[in-house]
Every structure is written in C-alpha cells, then in structure tokens.
Amino acid sequence: MLEIDAVNVEVAMLLFLLRIVILSLLTVGLIKFIELCLSEQMIFWRWTVYLNYLWIKWWRKKDRWKRAFLKPLGLCQYCYGTWVAIFTYITMVGLNVAIFVFIGSTFLWLMLFEKRTTQLVTEENRNIIKGFKQ
C-alpha cells in the first residue's frame, strides 16, 4: 500500500510540473502579444516612444540609476516578461516555491521563441515577409 501512495505522489508531481510548463508556454504567448502591441504602428507604440525618450533623457551619470526602471516597464521583453510571469503564476496557481521553476521555464520558452524567430527571418527571406522596410 505504501508503494502505491509513492507512485501517486510521483504522478501528481509530474502532472504539476507539466501544468507549470504548459502555463509558462501560454504566458510566453502573452508576452509576445504584449511585445507586438509595443511595436511600431500598434496600440502601445506611444508608450515605447516615451520609454525611449526617457532612456535618452537620463543619459547623465547621476541620472542613469533611473534607467533600471524602464526595462521592466517595456524596453526589455525578458524584464517585463518576468513580471508578467510572476503575476500570471500568482493569479492562476498561488504563491509557492514552484514559482522559480515557472519563471525559469518561461525564460527558456521565451529564449527558444526568440532564437527560432531570428532564424526564420534571415537576409534571404526578408524581402518575402511583409512589414520589413527596404
């Protein structure tokens, strides 16, 4: 009877980890959607312009510490993606130790998506894809 309980615990743990990985994949989709909304000619383009303005405005050495707040607000997809992941995990699952696995999984999925999309957009097929300016 003790063996069956141990197997059930292992299966429950594997299902929990699978749920975390699938939720992180869905979170990466949300992060990529936010990134798309921050791009040129989209709804939050003005926000990106404003953040870039502040980045340039705070070029002096005494003001550079303020730049650290701009990346999580939208200048770096990994920085604001981490906060989106934290908010999503706490909302869907709750606060526990597995949030670190979730953030790591989200970061890995995001890196894989970024690597794959940069491989797809090469110099040969840039002219084929709409939206790229010459």
C-alpha positions in Angstrom: 0.0 0.0 0.0 2.9 2.3 0.7 4.3 1.8 -2.8 1.0 2.9 -4.4 1.0 6.1 -2.5 4.6 6.9 -3.5 3.7 6.3 -7.2 0.6 8.5 -6.9 2.8 11.3 -5.4 5.2 11.0 -8.2 2.5 11.1 -10.8 0.9 14.1 -9.1 4.3 15.9 -9.1 4.8 15.2 -12.8 1.4 16.4 -13.6 2.0 19.6 -11.6 5.3 20.2 -13.4 3.6 19.6 -16.8 0.9 22.1 -15.8 3.7 24.6 -15.0 5.4 24.1 -18.3 2.2 24.4 -20.3 1.2 27.5 -18.3 4.6 29.0 -19.0 4.2 28.4 -22.7 0.9 30.2 -22.6 2.5 33.0 -20.7 5.2 33.4 -23.4 2.3 33.8 -25.9 1.0 36.7 -23.7 4.5 38.2 -23.5 4.9 38.0 -27.3 1.5 39.6 -27.8 2.5 42.5 -25.5 5.7 42.8 -27.5 3.7 43.0 -30.6 1.5 45.7 -29.1 4.5 47.7 -28.2 5.9 47.6 -31.8 5.6 50.3 -34.4 2.1 51.2 -35.7 0.4 49.3 -32.9 -1.7 50.5 -29.9 1.1 50.9 -27.3 3.7 52.4 -29.7 3.5 55.7 -28.0 4.5 54.1 -24.7 7.6 52.6 -26.4 8.5 56.1 -27.8 8.0 57.6 -24.3 10.2 55.0 -22.7 12.9 55.6 -25.3 12.6 59.3 -24.7 13.2 58.8 -21.0 16.1 56.5 -21.7 17.8 59.2 -23.8 16.9 61.9 -21.4 18.6 60.2 -18.5 22.0 59.9 -20.2 23.9 61.7 -17.4 25.8 59.6 -15.0 23.9 61.0 -12.0 20.5 60.0 -13.7 21.5 56.6 -15.0 20.1 54.8 -12.0 16.6 55.8 -13.2 17.1 53.7 -16.4 16.8 50.5 -14.4 13.0 51.1 -14.0 12.5 51.5 -17.8 13.3 47.9 -18.8 10.6 46.2 -16.7 8.1 48.8 -18.0 8.5 47.8 -21.6 12.0 48.2 -23.0 13.2 44.6 -22.4 11.0 41.6 -23.2 12.8 39.5 -20.7 12.4 42.0 -17.9 8.8 42.8 -18.3 8.2 39.1 -19.2 9.4 38.1 -15.8 6.8 40.4 -14.1 4.1 39.1 -16.4 5.1 35.6 -15.5 5.0 36.3 -11.7 1.6 38.0 -12.0 0.2 35.1 -14.1 1.6 32.4 -11.8 0.2 34.1 -8.6 -3.1 34.6 -10.3 -3.5 31.1 -11.6 -1.7 28.9 -9.1 -0.9 30.9 -6.0 2.3 31.7 -4.3 4.6 28.8 -3.6 8.2 27.7 -4.2 7.4 26.3 -7.7 7.2 29.9 -9.0 11.0 29.8 -9.6 10.6 26.7 -11.9 7.8 28.6 -13.6 9.9 31.8 -14.2 12.8 29.6 -15.4 10.5 27.7 -17.8 9.0 31.0 -19.1 12.5 32.4 -19.7 13.6 29.2 -21.6 10.5 29.2 -23.8 11.0 32.9 -24.5 14.6 32.3 -25.5 13.6 29.4 -27.7 10.9 31.6 -29.4 13.4 34.4 -29.9 16.0 32.1 -31.3 13.5 30.4 -33.7 12.1 33.7 -35.0 15.5 35.2 -35.6 16.4 32.0 -37.6 13.3 32.3 -39.7 14.0 36.0 -40.6 17.2 35.8 -42.4 18.7 38.0 -45.1 17.4 35.8 -48.0 13.7 35.9 -47.0 13.4 39.4 -45.6 12.0 40.6 -48.9 9.3 37.9 -48.9 7.9 38.8 -45.4 5.6 41.7 -45.3 6.4 44.6 -43.0 10.1 44.8 -43.4 11.3 48.0 -44.9 14.0 48.1 -47.5 
